[in-house]
Amino acid sequence: MLLKARTFFCFLGIISGSALLAEGEAMASERTGADAVLKLTLDEALERVGEQNPLILFNREGVRQALEQTFRDRAQLFPQVSLRASQDRRRSARSFAGGAAQPFTINTFDLKLDGSIAIIDSQNYANFRISEIAYQIRQRDFEGVMEDFLEQTATLYFQQLRDKARIELIESTIERDRQLLQLTRDQLDAGVATAIDVTRAEVRIAREERALIQQVAVARASRERLKALLDVPADTSLQLVDPLLEEERLSAPDKGIMRDQHSLVLQRPELLGTRLQLDQARLARRAAAWQRLPTVELFGNIGYETARAFDSDMERGWLVGIRASVPIFEGFRIQAEKRQADAAIRANEFLLRDLENNLTRDYQIALSEVDSRFQQLPIADKEVALAKEELRLARDRFTQGVADNRELIDAQQALASAEDGLLEARFFYGLSRVAFARVVGAVRAESIQ
């Protein structure tokens, strides 16, 4: 299974969509047909981004290219065999007996099977090993890219559900504001309230209706960004069905398990890739020195020789030999390659040290962020409870005629802000868990209980 994210994200709850946003999705569905509705759980979204996102597919093909390069370089270590046929016609006037040279014409047809194999060739071996390490580096790079896209997908998935939940909160606020308007009108009819109280209530509704329109646009934008990331056609209606933000789903982080996962930081694809780059630079340094070693090649051929192709005078011919060479002077190229490799080694050592420090720091920050976000949840719950009590008391005072509706309007605004704050607290707690999973490189491969 490509992803195991459900167990990691099991602490998140469900949100229903807004009627306004749902209406727009329904209209899109009617335009494109009922079969153009795509329902996705979080697991399915993470699976889809790995299979459909063009940039991920692009990087995957890069890994394949690196693999094929290793096959190309490995081919130089195997025997090279080819079939060769040639027809030559040559006129010569040389004399090898010291007498007068007489021009003569020579026809030669060769049909030979040529073969060679490097017995000692350290450069070919070094090239193969370097390409193998390059392939492993490309794999680690791809894993890092994949983790980034999984984190983006999870974040956008939760953001879309958060945006739709916020629409519901605004709709609930508008409903309370309408009840306030009706109460104010009743109080006006009873001679308790004044016309300005009615106007205040109407202004309040107008503000929330404008906020609702803006939030619907925000939710549509986040939905389209998610569709683009998942490579979902623009005319397809996207429905997210995974739970998110329910109180009973917001489990406390297990700090013991999370602290134990510090070892996973050292297995991050980015860190492994940098270590491989250091190994590659060290191998390149040795390979530069190996160029001083001799190369030994065994070669030969076997076949037929005659004057013309396919005549009856064909004779078997063969050749076998061994060739050795040692570089004497190459214009100081080998020394330059050594110094270049030494610089690459030092650069990768510095990069590795910096990356280890940064990842350790990010781990500590992410661990602290999860704890901080979780501690804010009960405070946000308390703020909502207090805002509801404040609203009840303000309503009683207004109903009894001892105050105008300004206190009630302020109390309703405070409740709306507290409810939105609770939504944000739950949302950011979920995102902090996603961010922690990314820090330990476990967005898709590990579950955090």
FENTANOR-V546719 format. One line per field, one symbol per residue. ss: DSSP state (a for helix, b for strand, c for the rest). psi: psi as a letter, one per 30 degrees, with the letter a starting at -180 (. if undefined). burial: 1 if it has 9 or more other ideal C-beta (glycine too) atoms within 8 Angstrom, else 0. Layout:
# FENTANOR-V546719
ss=???
psi=???
burial=???
This chain:
# FENTANOR-V546719
ss=ccccaaaaccccccccccaaaaaaaaaaaaaacaaabbbbcaaaaaaaaaaacaaaaaaaaaaaaaaaaaaaaaaccccbbbbbbbbbbbbbcccccccccccbbbbbbbbbbbbbbbbbcaaaaaaaaaaaaaaaaaaaaaaaaaaaaaaaaaaaaaaaaaaaaaaaaaaaaaaaaaaaaaaaaaaaacccccaaaaaaaaaaaaaaaaaaaaaaaaaaaaaaaaaaacccccccbbbbccccccaaacccccaaaaaacaaaacccaaaaaaaaaaaaaaaaaaaaaaccccbbbbbbbbbbbbccccccccbbbbbbbbbbbcccccccaaaaaaaaaaaaaaaaaaaaaaaaaaaaaaaaaaaaaaaaaaaaaaaaaaaaaaaaaaaaaaaaaaaccccccaaaaaaaaaaaaaaaaaaaaaaaaaaaaaaaaaacccccccccc
psi=kekhfeeegfflakkllleeeeeeeeeeeeeflffgkjkkleeeeeeeefffkeeeeeeeeeeeeeeeeeeeefffflkjklkkkkjkkkklgkkfgfakkkklkkkkkkjkjkklkjejifeeeeeeeeeeeeeeeeeeeeeeeeeeeeeeeeeeeeeeeeeeeeeeeeeeeeeeeeeeeeeeeeeeefgellefeeeeeeeeeeeeeeeeeeeeeeeeeeeeeeeeeghkkfgkkkkkgllkgkeffilkkjeeeeefgeffefgkeeeeeeeeeeeeeeeeeeeeefffllkkkklllkbkklelkgaghkkkllkklkkkkkkekgggeeeeeeeeeeeeeeeeeeeeeeeeeeeeeeeeeeeeeeeeeeffeeeeeeeeeeeeeeeeeeeeeeefgflageeeeeeeeeeeeeeeeeeeeeefeeeeeeeeeeeghgefflkj.
burial=00111101100110101101110111011001000111011110111111011001101101100110110011010000000110110000001000000000011111111111110011111111111111111111111111111111111111111111111111111101110110111011000010001101110110011011001101110111111011110001111101011100110010001100110111011111111111111111111111100011111111111100001000001000000000000000010011001101101110110011001101100110111111011011101101110110111011000011101111111111111111111111111111111111111101010
